[in-house]
Amino acid sequence: MADQHVNHGALMDSVYKGQRHIYDLTRKYYLFGRDTLIEGLDTRPGMSVLEVACGTGRNLAKIGRASTGVRLYGLDISAEMLKNARKVLGQDAHLGQGDACSFDAGAVFGEAAPDGGFDRIVISYALSMIPDWRGALNHAADQLAPGGELNVVDFGDLAGMPRPLPAILHSWLARFHVQTRDDLNQAAARAAADRGLTLTSHRGKLGYFQLHVLKNA
């Protein structure tokens, strides 16, 4: 597991060392559904919000602006991406490097880590880049506080898009080590059932994105 963490972290650093400077500018044109997720978080002051694979910090910054009084946390395996996140968020969030599949909140965030889990956890277009994406999904679900929610958005099945667009998109995404997870819906259902969570799912227009919310009792 340690070797896998190091290798994937190094890969992500190599991918984003240069791209991190233009990441948000370019990704806004095809990472749809992120803002829909943020708008549906339903937070209250004092809640803890963790983004797994927080990247440049764009989502956390937007969550902070929309959700007054929440405590923001960001985790990423890429040290390069965290450089951007720290510039964007400054002291407004607790940030740390860690593996989405195995992180320990206390080890990553120290005394700032919330007791009893996180009230909201966000994974936005990250499972399609994580080799053990099911492990990451399950591990995130295990970090929920009572009443907490895990919100996941990623590429969908693209079934509603006219040919040859799905094939072109898949080929282009593969250049960045991105692979759509067509069975994410089933994996989310299994993660919810195994933990007694409720699951709500939404399919974006043309099947471009999928949004899943797993809620703890």
C-alpha positions as CSV (number, residue, x, y, z in Angstrom):
1,M,0.0,0.0,0.0
2,A,2.8,2.4,0.8
3,D,4.5,1.8,-2.6
4,Q,1.2,2.3,-4.4
5,H,0.7,5.6,-2.5
6,V,4.2,6.8,-3.5
7,N,3.8,5.7,-7.1
8,H,0.4,7.2,-7.6
9,G,1.4,10.4,-5.8
10,A,4.5,10.7,-8.1
11,L,2.3,10.1,-11.2
12,M,-0.2,12.8,-10.1
13,D,2.7,15.2,-9.4
14,S,4.1,14.6,-12.9
15,V,0.7,15.1,-14.5
16,Y,-0.1,18.3,-12.7
17,K,3.2,20.0,-12.0
18,G,2.6,22.2,-15.0
19,Q,-1.1,21.8,-15.5
20,R,-2.0,23.0,-12.0
21,H,-1.4,26.6,-13.1
22,I,-4.2,26.3,-15.8
23,Y,-6.3,23.5,-14.3
24,D,-9.3,25.5,-13.1
25,L,-9.5,27.6,-16.3
26,T,-9.6,24.5,-18.5
27,R,-11.6,22.0,-16.4
28,K,-14.6,24.3,-16.0
29,Y,-15.6,23.4,-19.6
30,Y,-16.0,19.7,-19.0
31,L,-16.2,18.9,-15.3
32,F,-19.9,19.5,-15.1
33,G,-21.9,18.7,-12.0
34,R,-19.4,20.0,-9.4
35,D,-21.5,23.1,-8.7
36,T,-24.7,21.1,-8.5
37,L,-23.0,19.0,-5.8
38,I,-21.9,22.1,-3.9
39,E,-25.4,23.7,-4.1
40,G,-26.9,20.5,-2.6
41,L,-24.5,20.1,0.4
42,D,-27.0,21.6,2.9
43,T,-24.5,22.7,5.5
44,R,-24.9,24.5,8.7
45,P,-22.3,26.7,10.7
46,G,-19.9,24.5,12.6
47,M,-20.1,21.6,10.3
48,S,-16.9,19.9,9.1
49,V,-16.5,19.5,5.3
50,L,-13.8,17.4,3.8
51,E,-12.9,17.2,0.1
52,V,-11.0,14.0,-0.8
53,A,-8.6,14.8,-3.7
54,C,-9.1,18.5,-3.2
55,G,-6.8,19.5,-6.1
56,T,-6.4,23.2,-6.5
57,G,-8.8,24.1,-3.7
58,R,-11.4,25.5,-6.2
59,N,-14.3,23.5,-4.8
60,L,-13.4,24.1,-1.1
61,A,-13.2,27.8,-1.8
62,K,-16.6,27.8,-3.4
63,I,-18.0,25.7,-0.5
64,G,-16.6,28.2,2.0
65,R,-18.2,31.1,0.2
66,A,-21.6,29.4,0.0
67,S,-21.5,27.8,3.5
68,T,-20.8,30.4,6.2
69,G,-19.2,29.1,9.3
70,V,-18.2,25.6,8.1
71,R,-14.8,24.1,8.9
72,L,-13.0,23.2,5.7
73,Y,-10.6,20.3,5.2
74,G,-8.7,19.2,2.0
75,L,-6.8,16.0,1.3
76,D,-4.7,15.3,-1.8
77,I,-2.1,12.8,-2.8
78,S,-0.3,15.3,-5.0
79,A,2.0,17.8,-3.4
80,E,1.9,19.9,-6.5
81,M,-1.8,20.3,-6.4
82,L,-1.6,21.2,-2.7
83,K,0.7,24.1,-3.6
84,N,-2.2,25.7,-5.5
85,A,-4.7,24.8,-2.8
86,R,-2.7,26.5,-0.1
87,K,-2.4,29.7,-2.3
88,V,-6.2,29.7,-2.9
89,L,-7.4,28.9,0.6
90,G,-4.6,30.2,2.9
91,Q,-5.8,29.8,6.5
92,D,-9.4,29.2,5.5
93,A,-8.9,25.4,5.3
94,H,-6.9,22.6,6.9
95,L,-4.9,20.9,4.1
96,G,-2.8,17.8,4.1
97,Q,-1.3,15.1,1.9
98,G,-2.6,11.6,2.0
99,D,-4.0,8.6,0.2
100,A,-7.7,8.6,-0.5
101,C,-7.8,4.9,0.1
102,S,-6.2,4.8,3.6
103,F,-5.8,8.3,5.1
104,D,-6.1,8.8,8.8
105,A,-7.7,12.1,9.6
106,G,-5.8,12.5,12.8
107,A,-2.5,11.9,11.2
108,V,-3.2,14.3,8.3
109,F,-4.9,17.1,10.1
110,G,-3.6,16.6,13.7
111,E,-5.6,18.3,16.5
112,A,-7.7,20.1,13.9
113,A,-9.3,16.8,12.8
114,P,-13.0,16.6,13.9
115,D,-13.9,14.1,16.6
116,G,-16.3,11.4,15.4
117,G,-15.9,11.9,11.6
118,F,-16.9,14.5,9.0
119,D,-20.3,16.0,8.5
120,R,-19.9,16.3,4.8
121,I,-17.3,14.6,2.5
122,V,-16.9,15.5,-1.2
123,I,-15.2,13.5,-3.9
124,S,-15.4,15.4,-7.2
125,Y,-14.1,13.9,-10.4
126,A,-11.4,12.0,-8.5
127,L,-12.6,8.4,-8.5
128,S,-12.0,8.3,-12.2
129,M,-8.3,8.9,-11.5
130,I,-7.8,6.7,-8.4
131,P,-6.6,3.1,-9.2
132,D,-8.4,1.6,-6.2
133,W,-11.4,3.8,-6.6
134,R,-13.7,1.4,-4.8
135,G,-11.4,1.4,-1.8
136,A,-11.4,5.2,-1.8
137,L,-15.2,5.3,-2.0
138,N,-15.5,2.8,0.9
139,H,-12.9,4.5,3.0
140,A,-14.6,7.9,2.6
141,A,-17.9,6.4,3.6
142,D,-16.3,5.1,6.8
143,Q,-15.2,8.6,7.8
144,L,-18.8,10.0,8.1
145,A,-20.1,11.4,11.3
146,P,-23.6,10.5,12.5
147,G,-25.9,12.3,10.1
148,G,-23.1,12.9,7.7
149,E,-23.2,12.7,3.9
150,L,-20.7,11.6,1.3
151,N,-21.3,13.5,-2.0
152,V,-19.7,12.0,-5.1
153,V,-19.7,13.4,-8.6
154,D,-17.9,12.0,-11.6
155,F,-18.2,11.2,-15.3
156,G,-21.3,9.1,-16.2
157,D,-21.9,6.5,-18.9
158,L,-22.0,9.2,-21.7
159,A,-24.8,7.1,-23.3
160,G,-26.8,10.1,-24.4
161,M,-24.0,11.7,-26.3
162,P,-24.0,11.3,-30.1
163,R,-21.3,9.2,-31.7
164,P,-18.3,9.5,-32.0
165,L,-18.1,12.0,-29.0
166,P,-18.0,9.4,-26.2
167,A,-15.0,7.6,-27.9
168,I,-13.2,10.9,-28.5
169,L,-13.7,12.0,-24.9
170,H,-12.6,8.6,-23.5
171,S,-9.4,8.8,-25.6
172,W,-8.7,12.4,-24.5
173,L,-9.3,11.6,-20.8
174,A,-6.9,8.6,-21.0
175,R,-4.1,11.0,-21.7
176,F,-4.5,12.3,-18.1
177,H,-5.0,8.8,-16.6
178,V,-8.7,9.3,-16.3
179,Q,-11.1,6.4,-16.7
180,T,-14.8,6.7,-16.4
181,R,-16.4,4.4,-13.8
182,D,-19.5,2.9,-15.4
183,D,-20.2,0.8,-12.4
184,L,-19.9,3.6,-9.8
185,N,-23.7,3.4,-9.3
186,Q,-23.4,-0.2,-8.2
187,A,-20.4,0.4,-6.1
188,A,-22.1,3.3,-4.3
189,A,-25.2,1.1,-3.7
190,R,-23.0,-1.6,-2.2
191,A,-21.1,0.9,0.0
192,A,-24.4,2.3,1.3
193,A,-25.9,-1.2,1.9
194,D,-22.9,-2.5,3.7
195,R,-23.0,0.5,6.1
196,G,-26.7,1.1,6.5
197,L,-26.6,4.4,4.6
198,T,-29.2,5.8,2.4
199,L,-28.3,6.5,-1.3
200,T,-29.7,9.1,-3.6
201,S,-28.4,9.2,-7.2
202,H,-28.8,11.6,-10.1
203,R,-27.9,11.1,-13.7
204,G,-26.8,14.3,-15.5
205,K,-28.0,15.3,-19.0
206,L,-26.9,12.9,-21.7
207,G,-25.3,10.7,-19.0
208,Y,-22.4,13.1,-18.9
209,F,-22.1,13.0,-15.1
210,Q,-23.4,11.0,-12.2
211,L,-24.0,12.3,-8.7
212,H,-24.4,10.1,-5.6
213,V,-25.2,11.1,-2.0
214,L,-24.7,8.5,0.7
215,K,-26.2,9.6,4.0
216,N,-25.5,8.3,7.5
217,A,-28.4,7.9,9.9
